[in-house]
Amino acid sequence: MIWLHWYLLVALLLFCIGLYGLVQRRSLIGMLIALELMLAAVSLNVVAITSLSGRSSSVGQVVALILIGVAAAEGAIALSLFVAIQREVQSIDVEDLSELKG
């Protein structure tokens, strides 16, 4: 039997990798992938905690499915914004986007 803290440790590792990728990447695509990894870690936490807490595990699974849907919608919207930025600026490198600087 796998204990709850192992699931939480794996989710923490995934979240930390995603956070590091979000901070260190210069490409918007890489930042989007890191953000998706962080959302996957949150989904893992939700499923692990609800399934091992003694409550109905279907609640956690439904919440995880909603999180997957939100992540898919966020990815579709972000990719369409990336295409618009690419057409306007000819680059999706964060350093080249002077409009984002204050």
Secondary structure, DSSP 8 states (H G I E B T S, - for coil): ---HHHHHHHHHHHHHHHHHHHHH--BHHHHHHHHHHHHHHHHHHHHHHHHHSSS-HHHHHHHHHHHHHHHHHHHHHHHHHHHHHHHHHS--BGGG-GGG--
